[in-house]
Amino acid sequence: MFDYMMTAEQIKLRDEAREFVKSIPRELILDMDAERVQFPREFLREAGKRNLLGIRIPKEYGGRGLRWVDDIIVAEEMGVASYSLACLWGVGGDIVAEAIVEFGEEELKGEIVIPLLKGEVCAAECLTEPRGGSDFFGSTTKARKVGGDWVITGQKRFIVGAEGADWFMVYAVTNPDAPEHERISCFMVPRTKGVETKYIYGLMGVRGGGAGRLILNEVKVPERFALNGINGGFDVFVRNMIPERLGTSAMTIGSVRPAIEIATRYTSRRKAFGQPIANFQAVGFKVADSVMLLDASRAMVYATARAVDSGTVHPGRVRRMISETKKFVTESAWTIANNCMQVMGGIGYTNIYPLERILRDIRLALIWVGTNEIMDLIIQHEWYKEYLRPETAQISRNVEMDAPNADKEEEKVFE
């Protein structure tokens, strides 16, 4: 994040995160990408020891009790070492922990959140199913009440951290005959009888994060494990879209930042035709464009974080801003990664430099936590709703009338 916008406390927080990221063993990153390590539990344990999990979670549960503008600072730094590590950091400390604090019973907060933020246990969020990704309401995982408990059956896939998770945040249909917004519940499910995970994916990138399939076979959980109560899962889902998409945006900036740094160092030293290739506009302009996109991405993330923190921005506008930010940042990062590989030529396509891993990792950002096509749908929907409200039309000058023949109503034909 922009250092000139940080307070002294935020700079200190950033430096704490940077020191932690510098301490991550090179061997761990290489082993994760080679899938010799499937789940880096020690990374989360160390982050917990340093109080770098749950930046926005209240101190009483082990977090720092800070705001989104602080969270995005840490998220960017976490992305620098590895997108896989950043994803794991965000899933437990940002997404699952916040959902429990916001919607869970007090007993559940002590049982899960406190050890989660210490790095003693790990958690995963379970949304995507074999028959559906973007279709949240089309969930086929079901839960039925048996006595005082609920019995869950179904499957989830592409679950980040599935291999190492001790707790799973699972959405299941509990009232199939109800309207969409009232038919789904969100349960915290421990790794217990009937819970099975399978590491079966050959991922293009973001490896070593334990992404797998979750199989739930008649898994019994008490009703107190339902966040926001039975049939209240939609509200949990909507709230989770903030840390999922805004957190993804911030960590994506961090993950692609090294590509620019590597390309800048390389092109300032590599010579052709008797001079550094950075002097050639075909090279230097691509780096310049990349820096511009990175700065613009940071600006969007910061503005959106401020909007969420304010508590005064209309939920529809927040939803639009988060969707715009996720789409813009992830597409910009993809362009940046390609630009940086291009200016380095053939050597950028090898594993001499980590650009090829960064490129593979960043590609997921355009897909997960809601594809960018879904972001377009949300942006379109929320913008039209916002702009076409009667009160919106009264806010600013009606420039439509500032045309010579604006009064020719017979020329304004709409159907």
N, C-alpha and C positions, 0 to 999 in steps of 0.2 A: 504494500500500500504506500501511498505518497507520504514520505517522511515529514514533509512540511505541514501536513494536516494532522499529524499525531501529537498527542500530549506527551509529556515526559513519561507518564505511566505507561502509555501505549508503546513508546519506544522501548522501554524496559521489557514489556511483555513480548514485543517482537524479537528482541535480542535473546530472551529466554528460549523462544521457539527456535531461533536460528542456531543457538548453541546445541540444543537437543538434536536438530536435524544434522548438524555437523558430526555429532557423535555416533550416528547410525553407521554400523559397519558396512563397508563396501561389499563384503562377502554376502551380507544378508540381501542386499538389493540384487546382486547377480544371481544368487541362489533362488530368489523368488521368481525372477524372470525366466530362469531355466527350469522352474517348477521342482527344484530339489527341496524347496521349502513351500509347503502349501498353506501355512497359516503362521504368521510371525507374532505369536503370543507375547514374546519378550518385548517387542516394540510397544505394545499397548501397556504392558506392565510398567515399563520405564516411563512412558508418557504419564501414566497415573501417578507414579512416584514424584514426578516433577509438577504435578497439579496442572497438566496441560490438556486434560480431558474435561469436557463440560464447561467451556469458557462462560457460557451464559446461564448455566445451572446455578441455583442459589447455593450459597456457601454452606448452608445447613445440610446439604446432601453431598457435599464434597466438591462442588464446582467453584468457579471464581465470582459468580454473581455479576458478571459484566454484561455488555450489550452487543448487538450485532456489529457495530463498528469495531469492536475489539475482536470479536470472533473471526471476522474476515482477515484481520491481520495475521492471526495464527494460522488460519486455513491456507492462506497463500504460502506461508513458510513451510507448512507440512507438505504441500504439493511439490516442493523443490526436489526432495530426495526421490520420491516415487509416487506416481498416481495411485498405485495399489495401497501404499501405506496411508495416503491421505484419505482414500475412500474408507478404509477401516477406521481411521481416526474419527471421521465424520459420522459414520453409521451409528456407532455406539454412543459417543459423547454428545453428539448434536441431535440426531434423529430419535433414537430410542429413548435416551434419557429425558429429552424434553417431553416426549409423548407421555411418559409415566408421570413426570412431575406435574404436567398440566392436567392429565385425565385419570391418573391412577389413585387408588386409596393410599392413605398414609403408610400403612403397613407394607405395601408393595414398594413404595419409595425407599424405605429402609432396607428391604429385602434385596432389591435389585440395583437401584441407582447408586447407592453409596459404594458397594463393592465394585460396581461397573466403572465408576470414576476413579477408583484406586487401581484399576487395571487387574483386579483379582478375578473378575469374571468378564465374559465377552458376550455381546448381543448382536443379533442380525434382524434386519427388517425384511419381511416376506410378503411381497406384493405379486410379482409376476407368476403366471401359471403356464403350464404347457399349452393350454388352448387360448391363452390371452395375455397380452401385455398392457397395451394402452386401455383396454376395456376393463376398467376397474369393477364396474357393476356386473360384469359377466362372470364373476368368480364362481368356480365350481366346487371350491372347498366349502364344506358344510359342517355345521355344529348343531347337535341336537341335545336337548336337556334330558338328563337321566338322574332322577332324584334331585339333589342340590348341586350337581356338577354339570359340566358341558363336555360332550364327547365330539372330538374334531376328526374329520377324515378328509383327505385331499392331498394335493401336491402343489409345491411351489418350485420355481426354478430360477436360475441366474441369481441366486441369493449370495450377495457378498458376505463373506465370513461364515458361511454355513458350516464349513469343516471344523471351525474352532469355537463356534458359539455355544454358550451355556444356556442362553435364553433366546427365544424367537418371538418376534412381534408378528402375529399371524392374523390376517383378515379372513373371516369366514362368514358365509350366509347363515343367519340364524332365524330369519323370517322370510322365506322365499315368496310369500304371497303379498308382502308389503311393497309400497312404492320403493324405487331404487334407493333413495336417501335414507330409508328406514329399515333396510333388510340385512345390513352387514354389521358385524361386531368385530372388534379388534381385541385379540387375546394375547396375553403374555404366556408363552408356553415354554416350560423348562425342558431341557434335554432329559427325557424320561421314557418310560415304557411306551412303545409305539412310535417313537420319533427316530427317524433314520435319515442320515445325510449321505449323499453320494457325490464324489468329486469326479465328474464325468466329462467335463468340457475341455476341449483344446482351444483355449482362448488366444485370439490374435495378440492381445496385449493385456495390461492390468492383471498380470499373473501373480500367483503366490498369495492372493487374498482369500483363498478358500472358497471361491465361488462354486456353488454346487446346487444340487437338487435336494429339496426337503420333502420327505414322505411322512405323512401323518396317518397312522393307522389306528383308529379308535383311541385317540389320545384323550385322556380324562384330565380336565382342569377345573378348579373351583370357580364359581361365578365371580369371586373377588378379583380374579385375574383379567376380567374384561375391563378395558380402559373406556371410560365414559359410559359404562353400563352396557347392558345387552341392547343391541340394535343401534348403538351410538357410534359405530365405527366410522361413519362418513365424516363427522366432525374431526376425528383424529387424523383421518386421511388428509383433509383440507389443511389442517394445521401443519402436518408434516411436509407439505409441499414447500413451505418456506425454507426449513433447513436443508431439505433435499436439493432444491434448485439454486438457492442463493449460496449455500455451502459449496455445491458443485462448481458454481461460477468462480468463487474465490480460489478454491484449490486448483482449478484448471489454469488460472493465471500463474500460480506458482509452478505448476508442472511444465508449462511451456516457456517460462522465463529463462531457464538454463539454455534452451535452444538458441535464443537471441545472444546470450552471453558467449556461448561456444562459437557461433557463427561470426560474431564481432571480432573475437580474438583471432580466429582462423583467417578471416579475410583481411585483417590488418597486417598479418605476417606473411601470408602466402603471396608470392610474386609471380607475375606473368608479364611478358613484354617489358621487363625491366622495372616494374613498379608494383606496389601492393594492389591486389585485385579490388580492394575496397575503393580505390580511386575510379574504377570503371562504374559508370552510372547503372549499367545492367545489374551490377552486384550491389552497389551502395544503396540504390533506390529500393531494392527488395528488403534490405535491412531497415532502411528508414520507414518503409511501410509497416514493417513488423513492429517497430517501436511505437509507431502511431497507434496501431491496433491494440497493443498492450496497454498503452496509457488510456485509450478510450474505454477499454474493458474495465480497467481499474476505476475510472470515473463512474461508469454505470453501476458497478458493484457497490461503490461507496454511497452513491446517491440512493440506491435501493435500500441499503442497510440503514441509512438515515431515515428513510420513509417508514420502514418497519419499526425502528426504535421510537419514532415520534409518537406512535399510537394515535395520531390524529388524521392519518391518511385513510381515505375510504378503502374498505377491503377489496373492492373491485379494482381500484387503481393499483393497490399493492400487488394483487394477483397479476395484473398486466405488466407492471414493472419487473416483477420477478421473472415472468416468462420472457420478456424482452431481453433481460439481462442474461438469462441462461442461454438463449438462442444466440445472441450477439457474441458473448464471450466464447462460447464453445466453437462457433464457426470461425471467429477470429483466430482462436488458438490453432485450429486446423490449418488455416492459411499461413500462420506464422511458422508452424512446424514444416510445412512444405517449402516455404520461402527459404528457410534456413538450410534445409537439406539441399535445395537447388543451388544456392550460392557456394556451397562447399563441394559441389560436384560429386564425383564417384566416391570419394572417401567418406562422404556423408551417408552413403548407402551401405556402408560396412559397419561392423561392430568395433571398429577402432574408436569411434565416437558413439555416445549414447543417443544420437539423433534418431536412429532407426527405432530404438525402444520408445523414445518420447513420441514419435509419430504413431507407433502402434497403440500406445496408451491413450493418446489424445482422441483417437477415433471413437472410443467408447463414449466420450463426453457428449457427442451429438445424438446418442441413442438413449443412454440410461436416464433414470429419474424423469422420464417423459421425453419422447422424441421431439426433435425440433419442429416437426410437423404439428405435433400436439401443441407446442408453444405458439405456433402461428394461429391455431384455432382459438386459443385462449386470448391472445392479443386482439384478434379480430372481434371476438365476442365482447370482451370487456371495453374495448375502445368505442364500439358502436353504442353500447349501453350508456357509457359515460357521456359521450358527445351528444347523444340524442335526448338526454334528460332536458326537460323544459328549462330548468334553472341554468343549465350550461350555456344556452343561447343568450342569456342576459349578461354574461360575464364580460365579454369583450365586444369590440366594434363589429358591426355586421358588414364586413368588407365586400360581401356579395353585391351590395348596392353601389359600390364604387366602380361602376362600369358605365360608359356613356349611355347605353340603352338598357340599363338595369330595370327600368320601369315597364319594359315591353313584356308584360305577363303572358301574352298570347304565344310568345316564343319559348317560354319555359314549359315544355311539354314533358310529362313524366310517365304517361301511360297511354 
